[in-house]
Amino acid sequence: MYAHFLFNAFDLERSGAIRFEDFVVGLSILLRGSVHEKLKWAFNLYDINKDGYITKEEMLAIMKSIYDMMGRYTYPMLRDDAPNEHVERFFQKMDRNHDGVVTIDEFLETCQKDENIMRSMQLFENVI
């Protein structure tokens, strides 16, 4: 399921196909883009229906797909409610006005103030 979400993040025209150019542009952003560009790409990944908002339902779908991908045989073993807890923590941090959705502005502002998130944005800079 996570691969499906990644595919949709690369499929900018929502055509059901990824052109080589789309793939290269996406990788370029992830590997060499500015922090702002990387964060916008991440927001696009989480905004499944592309309406400009991340909802709890969208974030839960992403989190469940990540936990499913990790499998049941992780150590320590993941609890069944771990995806829900992750989503709740995400919204407590990101939903600045508490309206139940996260906008691109809330996402960018919160991420840029978080040292851990900013460090993770630099992970791919030395890959290639």
N, C-alpha and C positions, 0 to 999 in steps of 0.2 A: 504493500500500500504506500509506503514511503516513496518508492520509486515513482509511483503515479503522481504524487505531489511534486516531486522534483521535476518530472517531465512537464507538468503544467507550469512550473516556474520558468522553464526554458522556452516553452511554447508561447511566446509573447503575443502572437496573432490569434491565439486560441483556435487554431486550425486543426488540431489533432495530429500535427506533424511538427517536427523540429527540423528547421533548415540548418545546414552546417553553419551558416552565418550566425543564427540565433545561439547555437551551442558555443561557438567561439566567443561571441560577445559576452555571454553569461560567464564562461570560464575566465575571460579577461577581467571582468568586473570582480569576480571572486579572488583571482590571483593578484591582480595589479591595480584594481580600482581604489578610489579613495574610500575612507571609512564611511563617508556619507553614501557613496554608491553601493558599497557592500551592505549597509544597513537597509537601504531601499530595496535591494534584491532580496534580503531576508524577509522584509515586510511582505513583499510580493509572494514569497513562498507561503507564508502564514495566512495571507488573505486569499483563501481558497477560491471564493466566488468573485474575487476582483472588484468588490464594491467600495474599496477604500477603507474598510474597517476590518479589524480582527475581532471576531466574536469568540466567546467561550467554546461554542460548538466547533468552530474551525480549529482553534488551538487544541481542543481535546482530540479531534480527529488526527491532527499531526502528532501529538504526544503519544496516542495509542499506537500509531504506526511505528514510531521510533521504539517504543517499548516492545512491540511485537517483533520488530526486526532484531532487537537485542536477544530475544528468546527467553525462555523460562529457566535456563541453566546458568544464569549469571551468579556471581558471588559478590556480595551477599545477595540472596534471592530477593527479587523485587516483589513488593506487595501489590496486590490487585488494584489498590486505590492510589498507587503512585502517580499515574497520569493525571488523575483528578487533582491531587495535591499540587502537582507541578503547575497546572493551569491556574489554580487558585493563587499560588504565589506569584505567577506571571501577572495576573490581573491586579493583585494588590500593589505590585510595583509599577505597572505600566499604565493602568487606567486612572490617570491623574484626576479627572473630574468625576469619577465613579458613575459613569453613565452606562456601563455594561459593555462598552466596545473600546478598542484601542485604535486611535487614528495614527496616521503616519507621523504627525507632529509629536504626539505623545510618545510613540515608539522611538523616534529619533532623539528627542530630548532626554528621555530616560536612559537609553543605551549610551549616549555620549557622556552621561554623568556617572556611569557605572564602570569602575576600573576593570573588573573581571570581564565584562562584555568587550570593552575596548581592547584588552589583551587578546581575547579570542579572535577578534577581527584581524589581528596581525599574524595568526598562525600560518597562513598560506603564503606569506610574503617571500619567504626564502625557499619555497618548494622547487621552483624552476629557476 
